[in-house]
Amino acid sequence: MPPEVAGLPARLAAQITGGPEPDYPEWRPDTPSRTAFDTALRAAADTVAGRWAPLDTAAPPPPDPWRLRVRLLSRGSVRYGLRVALCVAVAEAAVNLLPLDRSYWVPMTVAFVLKPDLGSVFQRAVSRALGTVLGIAVTAVLLALTTDPWVLSLVISLCVALLPYSTAAHYGLNTVVMTPVALLLVQLGGESGAAEFWPRVLDTALASGIVLVFGYLLWPDRPPHRIEPSVVTAAATLRRYLAAVVAGRTEPVAEVWLRRTAYRALADARQQVALGLAEPPPAGRLAELWLPTTAALERLSGAVAAYAAQLRYGGQQPEPEVIARVLHSLERITDAARTHRPPTGRTDRPTGPHDPERSALARAADELDQLLAA
């Protein structure tokens, strides 16, 4: 591919940020893949420039109340809601039975640790406890050096400024940064921040213990509950996408919808594996075993998209033998997920030069065969 063509996406990105409109290079694509790339690149250039572009894409879906109801009432959502309710109820019972100075800290900490979009429950509970201890240690050193209100206000401002970065980096680091803010605000309010050290540790340890026992051990997040259903869904959506591509009778917009559905299902499977990797054994080990399968399915989705482009632009004819191999492999992956037996074959990425005579789908079929060989 000519360098001026390969560098055009970077120049289009510069145009979005206020740069000049780049000239589209004159070149003649000589392969179906390059023709597909040229078509997409021209559409992108016209779109960035504000001109109409013939995009075979699908509009955003209209609001669907049934989709929201299905998500809210799904098995995973109900299970998670029951976990939160049980943990908060236990926390409220504990603060009513124990003589705690700031009883609201316990249920509040339970709610923060169980927030469903922050990763592994086990990892968050441990990180919350350790981060609180480290944050209290930092605050103790600071208060031993000075109690000047201006200095404390400056430290609070610095911690608040660091919160977005610490939140993105790690939940434990976020706790380390947030703990001094709470304790120093108590100090600035006229009370002794040092007097809150032990209650803070006790409340956090109690909340983390409640989450670990009643929100984790009683509800073990084993892959049969999370990873394997998502793998089944991903394999099914890939089968539908491949079948539509091979049939050749699907409208471009419908094909886009199938591709998006497959990508969403694969992203969900990869997310579930990532969450499982943060869990202690056996959940973490089983998630590790499913990692090669989700990676192979992701590469297969890209291969199906490339194969669709090759068919559309005349580069390949349908390959019944390869298609049958891929469909059979997807069936075997589905069966493996339903019976809790992750494939253990070793996949070797090709190290030699790219063979233009073989389609992307054929290369993906080889990888799936290796994965399922064991």
C-alpha positions, 0 to 999 in steps of 0.5 A: 500500500502506498505510504500516502494512502497508509498515512491518510487516517492520521491526516484525517485525525488531524483534520478533525482537530482543526487541521487542513483537509488532506488531498486524497491520493490517486491510486488504484487498489489491485486487490479486494482487500485494498478495494474495501479499504479504499471504499471505507477510506473515501467514505471517512474522508467525505464524512470528516469533510462534512460531505455526504458519504454512502455509508452502509451502516445502521442507525442507533436502535430506538429506545426499547423498554423490553430490552431494559426489562430483560437486563433488569430481570436477567439471572445475573442482575437478580443475583447481584441485586440479592447479593447487595440486599443481603450485604446491606441488611447484614451491615445494618444489623451489625451496626445496630448490634455493635457500638460503632461511632460512625455506623453509616460508614459500614453500609456505605462502604458495603455499597461502594465495594459492591458497585457492579461496574468496578471489577472483581468483588474479591479484589475490591474488598481486599483493596478497600481494606488495604487502601484504607490502612495505607490512607490512614497511615499517610494521614497520620504522618501528615497530622503529626507534621502539621495541623495548619488549616491552609496546609490541610486544605491544600492537601485535600485539593491535591487529593481531589485533583488526583481522584480521577487518575487514581480511580482509572488506575486502581480501586485500591489506589483510589481508596488511598487517595480518598481516605485522607480527604475524609479524615482531613475534612473531619479535622478541618471541621473542628474535630480530631481527625486522628480520633477517627483512625481506629473507627475508620479501620474497624468500619472498613474491615467490618464492611470488607468482611461482610462483603467477602463472606455474604457477597462473595463466599456465599455467591461464588462467581464461578465461570459456569455462572458468568463466562460460559453463558457469554461464550455460548452467546458469542459463538451463536452470534458468530454463527448467525453472522457467518451464515448471513455473509455466506448466504449473500442475500442479507442487506448491508444494513442487516449485516452491519447489525449482525456484526455489531451484535457479534462484537458486543457478545464477544466484548461481554465474553472478554469482560467476563473473562477479565473479571474472572482472572481477578478472582482467586482459584478456582474461578481465576484458574477457570477464567484463565483456561477460557482466555484462549477461546475468547481470543480465538473467537475475537480473531474469528469475528475479524476474519468473518468481517474480512471474508465478507469484504472479500466476497463483496469485492470479488476476491473470494468465492464461498468455500464450503469446506472452510465454512463447514469447519468453522461452523463445526468448531463453533458447535464444539465450543458451544458444547464445551461451554455448556459442559464446563470443559474449556478447550485446551489446545495450543494455538500457534499464530503464523510466523511466516509471510502472509499467503494471499491465496488463503482467505482470512476465514481459512486461517481462522479455521486452522486456529480453531482446529488447533484450539480444539485439537486436545 
